[in-house]
Amino acid sequence: MVNLFSISIGDQFWLKGNAAGGAGIKTANKCYQTIQGFISCILPNIYVFAGIILFILLLVGGIGIIKSANGGSEEDLKKGQQAITSALIGFLLIFASYWIIQLIQIISGVKIFNQVGL
């Protein structure tokens, strides 16, 4: 019986090597052979996790603000505003880092997001 709800984390996050010659034997993962390969495999995953954290912080901040609107304390309002502000500042940093990496790729000619392990 096939489990329809199972996923391979390695396949989802580009951590596995490619199959060799149809024998089903995995080759050494190209992601970890060079520093460029390592960065190319890890950075897209970091951006995904940063987006998830941004979403969670925005939800927590919004809930804090909603709680304070219904006769809650001033402290809940401040915590909610601080969570949203921190999330947006973090988003701007992640967004800027992505475009800085894109500029480095253009200027140096080194492909950083080429996903070598796929």
A tleap script that builds the chain and sets N, CA, C and O, in Angstrom:
source leaprc.protein.ff14SB
mol = sequence {
  NMET VAL ASN LEU PHE SER ILE SER ILE GLY
  ASP GLN PHE TRP LEU LYS GLY ASN ALA ALA
  GLY GLY ALA GLY ILE LYS THR ALA ASN LYS
  CYS TYR GLN THR ILE GLN GLY PHE ILE SER
  CYS ILE LEU PRO ASN ILE TYR VAL PHE ALA
  GLY ILE ILE LEU PHE ILE LEU LEU LEU VAL
  GLY GLY ILE GLY ILE ILE LYS SER ALA ASN
  GLY GLY SER GLU GLU ASP LEU LYS LYS GLY
  GLN GLN ALA ILE THR SER ALA LEU ILE GLY
  PHE LEU LEU ILE PHE ALA SER TYR TRP ILE
  ILE GLN LEU ILE GLN ILE ILE SER GLY VAL
  LYS ILE PHE ASN GLN VAL GLY CLEU
}
set mol.1.N position { 0.846 -1.180 0.000 }
set mol.1.CA position { 0.000 0.000 0.000 }
set mol.1.C position { 0.890 1.242 0.000 }
set mol.1.O position { 1.841 1.341 0.775 }
set mol.2.N position { 0.570 2.167 -0.867 }
set mol.2.CA position { 1.359 3.387 -1.008 }
set mol.2.C position { 0.803 4.458 -0.071 }
set mol.2.O position { -0.404 4.694 -0.021 }
set mol.3.N position { 1.696 5.091 0.658 }
set mol.3.CA position { 1.278 6.161 1.557 }
set mol.3.C position { 1.230 7.462 0.761 }
set mol.3.O position { 2.272 7.967 0.343 }
set mol.4.N position { 0.051 8.003 0.547 }
set mol.4.CA position { -0.124 9.193 -0.279 }
set mol.4.C position { 0.341 10.470 0.404 }
set mol.4.O position { 0.560 11.485 -0.258 }
set mol.5.N position { 0.493 10.429 1.720 }
set mol.5.CA position { 0.837 11.637 2.451 }
set mol.5.C position { 2.308 11.722 2.819 }
set mol.5.O position { 2.705 12.620 3.561 }
set mol.6.N position { 3.117 10.811 2.317 }
set mol.6.CA position { 4.538 10.853 2.654 }
set mol.6.C position { 5.292 11.692 1.623 }
set mol.6.O position { 4.994 11.651 0.429 }
set mol.7.N position { 6.261 12.440 2.101 }
set mol.7.CA position { 7.128 13.229 1.226 }
set mol.7.C position { 8.567 12.986 1.643 }
set mol.7.O position { 8.849 12.612 2.781 }
set mol.8.N position { 9.454 13.201 0.714 }
set mol.8.CA position { 10.871 13.095 1.026 }
set mol.8.C position { 11.416 14.503 1.218 }
set mol.8.O position { 11.398 15.319 0.296 }
set mol.9.N position { 11.896 14.778 2.417 }
set mol.9.CA position { 12.419 16.110 2.709 }
set mol.9.C position { 13.607 16.412 1.807 }
set mol.9.O position { 13.776 17.548 1.363 }
set mol.10.N position { 14.436 15.401 1.531 }
set mol.10.CA position { 15.579 15.606 0.653 }
set mol.10.C position { 15.162 16.033 -0.740 }
set mol.10.O position { 15.803 16.896 -1.340 }
set mol.11.N position { 14.081 15.431 -1.273 }
set mol.11.CA position { 13.599 15.834 -2.598 }
set mol.11.C position { 13.017 17.242 -2.572 }
set mol.11.O position { 13.191 18.006 -3.522 }
set mol.12.N position { 12.330 17.584 -1.496 }
set mol.12.CA position { 11.690 18.885 -1.412 }
set mol.12.C position { 12.679 20.019 -1.247 }
set mol.12.O position { 12.450 21.123 -1.742 }
set mol.13.N position { 13.785 19.757 -0.550 }
set mol.13.CA position { 14.740 20.812 -0.255 }
set mol.13.C position { 16.074 20.619 -0.965 }
set mol.13.O position { 17.093 21.144 -0.516 }
set mol.14.N position { 16.082 19.869 -2.075 }
set mol.14.CA position { 17.263 19.728 -2.934 }
set mol.14.C position { 18.477 19.203 -2.186 }
set mol.14.O position { 19.582 19.715 -2.365 }
set mol.15.N position { 18.288 18.186 -1.350 }
set mol.15.CA position { 19.404 17.677 -0.565 }
set mol.15.C position { 19.936 16.337 -1.068 }
set mol.15.O position { 20.974 15.886 -0.583 }
set mol.16.N position { 19.272 15.686 -2.016 }
set mol.16.CA position { 19.703 14.377 -2.484 }
set mol.16.C position { 20.537 14.496 -3.746 }
set mol.16.O position { 20.433 15.471 -4.490 }
set mol.17.N position { 21.376 13.474 -3.976 }
set mol.17.CA position { 22.114 13.358 -5.224 }
set mol.17.C position { 21.234 12.712 -6.287 }
set mol.17.O position { 20.122 12.277 -5.987 }
set mol.18.N position { 21.717 12.644 -7.521 }
set mol.18.CA position { 20.959 12.049 -8.619 }
set mol.18.C position { 21.194 10.547 -8.668 }
set mol.18.O position { 22.231 10.061 -8.219 }
set mol.19.N position { 20.223 9.807 -9.219 }
set mol.19.CA position { 20.363 8.360 -9.360 }
set mol.19.C position { 21.404 8.056 -10.433 }
set mol.19.O position { 21.495 8.762 -11.436 }
set mol.20.N position { 22.180 7.012 -10.218 }
set mol.20.CA position { 23.266 6.676 -11.142 }
set mol.20.C position { 22.870 5.497 -12.006 }
set mol.20.O position { 22.555 4.428 -11.484 }
set mol.21.N position { 22.882 5.669 -13.302 }
set mol.21.CA position { 22.766 4.594 -14.271 }
set mol.21.C position { 21.579 3.667 -14.123 }
set mol.21.O position { 21.679 2.502 -14.508 }
set mol.22.N position { 20.491 4.112 -13.600 }
set mol.22.CA position { 19.298 3.296 -13.512 }
set mol.22.C position { 19.388 2.200 -12.448 }
set mol.22.O position { 18.415 1.473 -12.246 }
set mol.23.N position { 20.505 2.062 -11.775 }
set mol.23.CA position { 20.660 1.014 -10.772 }
set mol.23.C position { 20.017 1.389 -9.446 }
set mol.23.O position { 19.924 0.554 -8.546 }
set mol.24.N position { 19.579 2.619 -9.316 }
set mol.24.CA position { 18.946 3.055 -8.080 }
set mol.24.C position { 19.938 3.427 -7.005 }
set mol.24.O position { 19.545 3.686 -5.867 }
set mol.25.N position { 21.219 3.460 -7.339 }
set mol.25.CA position { 22.238 3.833 -6.363 }
set mol.25.C position { 22.448 5.332 -6.449 }
set mol.25.O position { 22.617 5.887 -7.534 }
set mol.26.N position { 22.435 5.974 -5.305 }
set mol.26.CA position { 22.608 7.429 -5.279 }
set mol.26.C position { 24.086 7.792 -5.389 }
set mol.26.O position { 24.943 7.148 -4.785 }
set mol.27.N position { 24.368 8.827 -6.165 }
set mol.27.CA position { 25.740 9.318 -6.276 }
set mol.27.C position { 26.014 10.302 -5.153 }
set mol.27.O position { 25.107 10.687 -4.416 }
set mol.28.N position { 27.262 10.701 -5.029 }
set mol.28.CA position { 27.602 11.715 -4.027 }
set mol.28.C position { 26.882 13.003 -4.370 }
set mol.28.O position { 26.779 13.374 -5.539 }
set mol.29.N position { 26.393 13.673 -3.366 }
set mol.29.CA position { 25.625 14.890 -3.583 }
set mol.29.C position { 26.538 16.026 -4.017 }
set mol.29.O position { 27.517 16.340 -3.341 }
set mol.30.N position { 26.210 16.640 -5.151 }
set mol.30.CA position { 27.009 17.740 -5.681 }
set mol.30.C position { 26.854 19.015 -4.860 }
set mol.30.O position { 27.659 19.937 -4.988 }
set mol.31.N position { 25.831 19.072 -4.023 }
set mol.31.CA position { 25.607 20.266 -3.215 }
set mol.31.C position { 26.746 20.514 -2.246 }
set mol.31.O position { 27.056 21.664 -1.935 }
set mol.32.N position { 27.366 19.461 -1.769 }
set mol.32.CA position { 28.331 19.619 -0.693 }
set mol.32.C position { 29.771 19.405 -1.143 }
set mol.32.O position { 30.658 19.255 -0.303 }
set mol.33.N position { 30.021 19.387 -2.454 }
set mol.33.CA position { 31.384 19.197 -2.936 }
set mol.33.C position { 32.164 20.506 -3.005 }
set mol.33.O position { 33.386 20.503 -2.857 }
set mol.34.N position { 31.484 21.607 -3.224 }
set mol.34.CA position { 32.140 22.915 -3.266 }
set mol.34.C position { 31.345 23.895 -2.413 }
set mol.34.O position { 30.180 23.656 -2.098 }
set mol.35.N position { 31.978 24.983 -2.049 }
set mol.35.CA position { 31.286 26.012 -1.263 }
set mol.35.C position { 30.189 26.668 -2.102 }
set mol.35.O position { 29.141 27.036 -1.572 }
set mol.36.N position { 30.427 26.815 -3.405 }
set mol.36.CA position { 29.407 27.390 -4.287 }
set mol.36.C position { 28.186 26.473 -4.339 }
set mol.36.O position { 27.052 26.949 -4.288 }
set mol.37.N position { 28.407 25.172 -4.438 }
set mol.37.CA position { 27.299 24.223 -4.464 }
set mol.37.C position { 26.521 24.228 -3.168 }
set mol.37.O position { 25.292 24.149 -3.169 }
set mol.38.N position { 27.241 24.321 -2.059 }
set mol.38.CA position { 26.590 24.361 -0.752 }
set mol.38.C position { 25.698 25.598 -0.625 }
set mol.38.O position { 24.547 25.504 -0.199 }
set mol.39.N position { 26.245 26.752 -0.998 }
set mol.39.CA position { 25.462 27.994 -0.917 }
set mol.39.C position { 24.276 27.937 -1.868 }
set mol.39.O position { 23.185 28.391 -1.523 }
set mol.40.N position { 24.475 27.386 -3.058 }
set mol.40.CA position { 23.390 27.285 -4.035 }
set mol.40.C position { 22.256 26.401 -3.535 }
set mol.40.O position { 21.093 26.645 -3.855 }
set mol.41.N position { 22.581 25.389 -2.763 }
set mol.41.CA position { 21.540 24.491 -2.242 }
set mol.41.C position { 20.857 25.040 -0.998 }
set mol.41.O position { 19.667 24.799 -0.794 }
set mol.42.N position { 21.579 25.766 -0.174 }
set mol.42.CA position { 21.042 26.214 1.101 }
set mol.42.C position { 20.234 27.512 0.990 }
set mol.42.O position { 19.200 27.648 1.644 }
set mol.43.N position { 20.690 28.462 0.176 }
set mol.43.CA position { 20.036 29.780 0.128 }
set mol.43.C position { 18.555 29.749 -0.252 }
set mol.43.O position { 17.761 30.420 0.407 }
set mol.44.N position { 18.145 29.007 -1.278 }
set mol.44.CA position { 16.696 28.992 -1.565 }
set mol.44.C position { 15.876 28.483 -0.386 }
set mol.44.O position { 14.769 28.963 -0.143 }
set mol.45.N position { 16.420 27.511 0.349 }
set mol.45.CA position { 15.717 26.983 1.523 }
set mol.45.C position { 15.633 28.030 2.630 }
set mol.45.O position { 14.622 28.113 3.327 }
set mol.46.N position { 16.667 28.816 2.793 }
set mol.46.CA position { 16.659 29.869 3.811 }
set mol.46.C position { 15.587 30.901 3.491 }
set mol.46.O position { 14.902 31.385 4.392 }
set mol.47.N position { 15.437 31.238 2.224 }
set mol.47.CA position { 14.410 32.208 1.842 }
set mol.47.C position { 13.004 31.658 2.090 }
set mol.47.O position { 12.106 32.408 2.472 }
set mol.48.N position { 12.810 30.373 1.878 }
set mol.48.CA position { 11.508 29.759 2.158 }
set mol.48.C position { 11.204 29.821 3.655 }
set mol.48.O position { 10.111 30.220 4.055 }
set mol.49.N position { 12.177 29.426 4.480 }
set mol.49.CA position { 11.966 29.466 5.928 }
set mol.49.C position { 11.765 30.897 6.426 }
set mol.49.O position { 10.965 31.122 7.334 }
set mol.50.N position { 12.467 31.854 5.855 }
set mol.50.CA position { 12.286 33.254 6.248 }
set mol.50.C position { 10.873 33.728 5.916 }
set mol.50.O position { 10.279 34.483 6.685 }
set mol.51.N position { 10.336 33.296 4.788 }
set mol.51.CA position { 8.963 33.643 4.431 }
set mol.51.C position { 7.949 33.052 5.397 }
set mol.51.O position { 6.959 33.697 5.742 }
set mol.52.N position { 8.199 31.818 5.833 }
set mol.52.CA position { 7.307 31.175 6.800 }
set mol.52.C position { 7.350 31.918 8.140 }
set mol.52.O position { 6.312 32.152 8.760 }
set mol.53.N position { 8.547 32.283 8.574 }
set mol.53.CA position { 8.688 33.024 9.833 }
set mol.53.C position { 8.019 34.391 9.722 }
set mol.53.O position { 7.378 34.840 10.673 }
set mol.54.N position { 8.158 35.058 8.580 }
set mol.54.CA position { 7.490 36.343 8.356 }
set mol.54.C position { 5.985 36.196 8.504 }
set mol.54.O position { 5.341 37.001 9.178 }
set mol.55.N position { 5.428 35.180 7.884 }
set mol.55.CA position { 3.986 34.944 7.948 }
set mol.55.C position { 3.532 34.727 9.390 }
set mol.55.O position { 2.525 35.290 9.820 }
set mol.56.N position { 4.273 33.914 10.132 }
set mol.56.CA position { 3.912 33.628 11.527 }
set mol.56.C position { 3.980 34.890 12.378 }
set mol.56.O position { 3.086 35.142 13.186 }
set mol.57.N position { 5.037 35.689 12.203 }
set mol.57.CA position { 5.156 36.925 12.985 }
set mol.57.C position { 4.041 37.913 12.656 }
set mol.57.O position { 3.529 38.590 13.547 }
set mol.58.N position { 3.667 37.997 11.394 }
set mol.58.CA position { 2.558 38.886 11.023 }
set mol.58.C position { 1.249 38.414 11.662 }
set mol.58.O position { 0.451 39.231 12.122 }
set mol.59.N position { 1.029 37.095 11.688 }
set mol.59.CA position { -0.177 36.575 12.331 }
set mol.59.C position { -0.181 36.865 13.829 }
set mol.59.O position { -1.191 37.313 14.371 }
set mol.60.N position { 0.934 36.614 14.494 }
set mol.60.CA position { 1.024 36.848 15.933 }
set mol.60.C position { 0.834 38.328 16.248 }
set mol.60.O position { 0.125 38.678 17.192 }
set mol.61.N position { 1.463 39.195 15.463 }
set mol.61.CA position { 1.298 40.634 15.668 }
set mol.61.C position { -0.124 41.089 15.441 }
set mol.61.O position { -0.646 41.907 16.198 }
set mol.62.N position { -0.757 40.566 14.401 }
set mol.62.CA position { -2.147 40.915 14.127 }
set mol.62.C position { -3.090 40.448 15.221 }
set mol.62.O position { -4.017 41.165 15.600 }
set mol.63.N position { -2.853 39.247 15.726 }
set mol.63.CA position { -3.687 38.741 16.818 }
set mol.63.C position { -3.498 39.591 18.072 }
set mol.63.O position { -4.458 39.863 18.793 }
set mol.64.N position { -2.256 40.011 18.331 }
set mol.64.CA position { -2.002 40.884 19.487 }
set mol.64.C position { -2.730 42.206 19.370 }
set mol.64.O position { -3.269 42.708 20.356 }
set mol.65.N position { -2.754 42.773 18.181 }
set mol.65.CA position { -3.454 44.044 17.972 }
set mol.65.C position { -4.967 43.848 18.107 }
set mol.65.O position { -5.654 44.695 18.677 }
set mol.66.N position { -5.479 42.744 17.589 }
set mol.66.CA position { -6.910 42.471 17.702 }
set mol.66.C position { -7.312 42.270 19.162 }
set mol.66.O position { -8.366 42.737 19.593 }
set mol.67.N position { -6.460 41.567 19.925 }
set mol.67.CA position { -6.750 41.375 21.355 }
set mol.67.C position { -6.802 42.705 22.095 }
set mol.67.O position { -7.635 42.884 22.983 }
set mol.68.N position { -5.937 43.626 21.746 }
set mol.68.CA position { -5.910 44.910 22.444 }
set mol.68.C position { -7.095 45.791 22.045 }
set mol.68.O position { -7.490 46.675 22.806 }
set mol.69.N position { -7.661 45.560 20.864 }
set mol.69.CA position { -8.790 46.378 20.415 }
set mol.69.C position { -10.068 46.054 21.193 }
set mol.69.O position { -10.964 46.890 21.300 }
set mol.70.N position { -10.141 44.867 21.719 }
set mol.70.CA position { -11.333 44.454 22.442 }
set mol.70.C position { -11.166 44.696 23.945 }
set mol.70.O position { -11.434 43.813 24.759 }
set mol.71.N position { -10.730 45.874 24.291 }
set mol.71.CA position { -10.579 46.222 25.698 }
set mol.71.C position { -9.370 45.580 26.354 }
set mol.71.O position { -9.306 45.493 27.580 }
set mol.72.N position { -8.415 45.130 25.561 }
set mol.72.CA position { -7.208 44.527 26.103 }
set mol.72.C position { -6.252 45.592 26.614 }
set mol.72.O position { -6.563 46.783 26.635 }
set mol.73.N position { -5.101 45.135 27.018 }
set mol.73.CA position { -4.130 46.056 27.604 }
set mol.73.C position { -3.330 46.777 26.519 }
set mol.73.O position { -3.264 46.347 25.367 }
set mol.74.N position { -2.741 47.863 26.928 }
set mol.74.CA position { -1.862 48.642 26.044 }
set mol.74.C position { -0.617 47.821 25.697 }
set mol.74.O position { -0.012 48.004 24.640 }
set mol.75.N position { -0.252 46.925 26.593 }
set mol.75.CA position { 0.932 46.085 26.385 }
set mol.75.C position { 0.734 45.143 25.193 }
set mol.75.O position { 1.670 44.915 24.427 }
set mol.76.N position { -0.487 44.589 25.030 }
set mol.76.CA position { -0.766 43.721 23.886 }
set mol.76.C position { -0.640 44.488 22.578 }
set mol.76.O position { -0.131 43.957 21.590 }
set mol.77.N position { -1.098 45.725 22.569 }
set mol.77.CA position { -0.997 46.554 21.372 }
set mol.77.C position { 0.470 46.798 21.014 }
set mol.77.O position { 0.857 46.682 19.852 }
set mol.78.N position { 1.272 47.133 22.008 }
set mol.78.CA position { 2.692 47.402 21.758 }
set mol.78.C position { 3.419 46.147 21.280 }
set mol.78.O position { 4.256 46.216 20.380 }
set mol.79.N position { 3.101 45.001 21.883 }
set mol.79.CA position { 3.729 43.746 21.456 }
set mol.79.C position { 3.336 43.392 20.029 }
set mol.79.O position { 4.169 42.938 19.245 }
set mol.80.N position { 2.079 43.599 19.698 }
set mol.80.CA position { 1.614 43.330 18.332 }
set mol.80.C position { 2.280 44.235 17.319 }
set mol.80.O position { 2.717 43.783 16.260 }
set mol.81.N position { 2.356 45.517 17.646 }
set mol.81.CA position { 3.017 46.456 16.738 }
set mol.81.C position { 4.503 46.129 16.588 }
set mol.81.O position { 5.059 46.226 15.494 }
set mol.82.N position { 5.136 45.743 17.688 }
set mol.82.CA position { 6.557 45.414 17.644 }
set mol.82.C position { 6.796 44.146 16.800 }
set mol.82.O position { 7.769 44.078 16.050 }
set mol.83.N position { 5.918 43.157 16.922 }
set mol.83.CA position { 6.063 41.927 16.134 }
set mol.83.C position { 5.913 42.220 14.646 }
set mol.83.O position { 6.677 41.707 13.828 }
set mol.84.N position { 4.924 43.049 14.293 }
set mol.84.CA position { 4.733 43.393 12.877 }
set mol.84.C position { 5.895 44.222 12.360 }
set mol.84.O position { 6.366 43.991 11.246 }
set mol.85.N position { 6.363 45.173 13.136 }
set mol.85.CA position { 7.504 45.992 12.730 }
set mol.85.C position { 8.748 45.131 12.544 }
set mol.85.O position { 9.470 45.287 11.558 }
set mol.86.N position { 9.002 44.227 13.482 }
set mol.86.CA position { 10.161 43.345 13.370 }
set mol.86.C position { 10.052 42.444 12.140 }
set mol.86.O position { 11.042 42.224 11.443 }
set mol.87.N position { 8.858 41.927 11.873 }
set mol.87.CA position { 8.656 41.073 10.706 }
set mol.87.C position { 8.919 41.838 9.412 }
set mol.87.O position { 9.553 41.311 8.497 }
set mol.88.N position { 8.442 43.064 9.330 }
set mol.88.CA position { 8.641 43.844 8.107 }
set mol.88.C position { 10.098 44.258 7.922 }
set mol.88.O position { 10.596 44.278 6.797 }
set mol.89.N position { 10.778 44.586 9.007 }
set mol.89.CA position { 12.208 44.919 8.909 }
set mol.89.C position { 12.992 43.673 8.479 }
set mol.89.O position { 13.887 43.762 7.638 }
set mol.90.N position { 12.661 42.526 9.049 }
set mol.90.CA position { 13.307 41.277 8.638 }
set mol.90.C position { 13.046 40.961 7.184 }
set mol.90.O position { 13.946 40.510 6.475 }
set mol.91.N position { 11.807 41.196 6.721 }
set mol.91.CA position { 11.479 40.972 5.314 }
set mol.91.C position { 12.313 41.877 4.421 }
set mol.91.O position { 12.821 41.435 3.391 }
set mol.92.N position { 12.457 43.137 4.805 }
set mol.92.CA position { 13.269 44.047 4.001 }
set mol.92.C position { 14.727 43.599 3.939 }
set mol.92.O position { 15.368 43.720 2.895 }
set mol.93.N position { 15.256 43.085 5.047 }
set mol.93.CA position { 16.632 42.584 5.050 }
set mol.93.C position { 16.789 41.367 4.138 }
set mol.93.O position { 17.751 41.278 3.376 }
set mol.94.N position { 15.848 40.437 4.218 }
set mol.94.CA position { 15.897 39.246 3.361 }
set mol.94.C position { 15.741 39.643 1.896 }
set mol.94.O position { 16.451 39.128 1.033 }
set mol.95.N position { 14.819 40.552 1.615 }
set mol.95.CA position { 14.603 41.030 0.252 }
set mol.95.C position { 15.865 41.695 -0.292 }
set mol.95.O position { 16.266 41.447 -1.429 }
set mol.96.N position { 16.491 42.544 0.533 }
set mol.96.CA position { 17.725 43.211 0.113 }
set mol.96.C position { 18.844 42.200 -0.097 }
set mol.96.O position { 19.622 42.333 -1.042 }
set mol.97.N position { 18.940 41.190 0.769 }
set mol.97.CA position { 20.004 40.198 0.607 }
set mol.97.C position { 19.836 39.410 -0.687 }
set mol.97.O position { 20.825 39.084 -1.343 }
set mol.98.N position { 18.599 39.103 -1.061 }
set mol.98.CA position { 18.356 38.401 -2.323 }
set mol.98.C position { 18.852 39.232 -3.503 }
set mol.98.O position { 19.519 38.708 -4.396 }
set mol.99.N position { 18.534 40.510 -3.510 }
set mol.99.CA position { 18.945 41.349 -4.635 }
set mol.99.C position { 20.435 41.652 -4.615 }
set mol.99.O position { 21.033 41.863 -5.671 }
set mol.100.N position { 21.039 41.678 -3.450 }
set mol.100.CA position { 22.500 41.825 -3.383 }
set mol.100.C position { 23.166 40.595 -3.985 }
set mol.100.O position { 24.158 40.716 -4.704 }
set mol.101.N position { 22.630 39.415 -3.698 }
set mol.101.CA position { 23.169 38.191 -4.286 }
set mol.101.C position { 22.992 38.211 -5.796 }
set mol.101.O position { 23.881 37.781 -6.531 }
set mol.102.N position { 21.847 38.708 -6.268 }
set mol.102.CA position { 21.642 38.817 -7.716 }
set mol.102.C position { 22.674 39.750 -8.350 }
set mol.102.O position { 23.201 39.459 -9.424 }
set mol.103.N position { 22.962 40.872 -7.682 }
set mol.103.CA position { 23.978 41.799 -8.192 }
set mol.103.C position { 25.362 41.157 -8.208 }
set mol.103.O position { 26.129 41.353 -9.151 }
set mol.104.N position { 25.683 40.391 -7.166 }
set mol.104.CA position { 26.972 39.698 -7.132 }
set mol.104.C position { 27.075 38.720 -8.293 }
set mol.104.O position { 28.132 38.599 -8.913 }
set mol.105.N position { 25.981 38.018 -8.592 }
set mol.105.CA position { 25.976 37.101 -9.735 }
set mol.105.C position { 26.252 37.839 -11.041 }
set mol.105.O position { 27.018 37.362 -11.878 }
set mol.106.N position { 25.632 38.997 -11.214 }
set mol.106.CA position { 25.803 39.760 -12.456 }
set mol.106.C position { 27.214 40.321 -12.559 }
set mol.106.O position { 27.840 40.240 -13.616 }
set mol.107.N position { 27.715 40.887 -11.470 }
set mol.107.CA position { 29.028 41.527 -11.500 }
set mol.107.C position { 30.148 40.501 -11.628 }
set mol.107.O position { 31.064 40.682 -12.429 }
set mol.108.N position { 30.082 39.419 -10.841 }
set mol.108.CA position { 31.182 38.459 -10.827 }
set mol.108.C position { 31.039 37.357 -11.872 }
set mol.108.O position { 32.030 36.723 -12.236 }
set mol.109.N position { 29.832 37.122 -12.355 }
set mol.109.CA position { 29.605 36.054 -13.321 }
set mol.109.C position { 29.495 34.675 -12.683 }
set mol.109.O position { 29.357 33.683 -13.397 }
set mol.110.N position { 29.552 34.589 -11.355 }
set mol.110.CA position { 29.436 33.319 -10.641 }
set mol.110.C position { 27.961 33.049 -10.386 }
set mol.110.O position { 27.262 33.882 -9.809 }
set mol.111.N position { 27.483 31.873 -10.821 }
set mol.111.CA position { 26.085 31.516 -10.598 }
set mol.111.C position { 25.931 30.975 -9.181 }
set mol.111.O position { 26.519 29.950 -8.837 }
set mol.112.N position { 25.148 31.655 -8.371 }
set mol.112.CA position { 24.950 31.231 -6.983 }
set mol.112.C position { 23.694 30.381 -6.854 }
set mol.112.O position { 23.696 29.391 -6.122 }
set mol.113.N position { 22.633 30.743 -7.543 }
set mol.113.CA position { 21.371 30.015 -7.433 }
set mol.113.C position { 21.198 29.004 -8.569 }
set mol.113.O position { 20.109 28.917 -9.136 }
set mol.114.N position { 22.228 28.244 -8.916 }
set mol.114.CA position { 22.097 27.331 -10.039 }
set mol.114.C position { 21.657 25.932 -9.647 }
set mol.114.O position { 21.518 25.081 -10.525 }
set mol.115.N position { 21.432 25.654 -8.371 }
set mol.115.CA position { 20.906 24.394 -7.862 }
set mol.115.C position { 21.680 23.212 -8.417 }
set mol.115.O position { 21.131 22.407 -9.169 }
set mol.116.N position { 22.932 23.101 -8.058 }
set mol.116.CA position { 23.835 22.099 -8.594 }
set mol.116.C position { 23.403 20.686 -8.229 }
set mol.116.O position { 23.661 19.759 -8.997 }
set mol.117.N position { 22.770 20.491 -7.110 }
set mol.117.CA position { 22.445 19.151 -6.642 }
set mol.117.C position { 21.273 18.512 -7.345 }
set mol.117.O position { 20.977 17.347 -7.081 }
set mol.118.N position { 20.595 19.214 -8.225 }
set mol.118.CA position { 19.414 18.637 -8.860 }
set mol.118.C position { 19.770 17.795 -10.043 }
set mol.118.O position { 18.886 17.235 -10.692 }
savepdb mol mol.pdb
quit
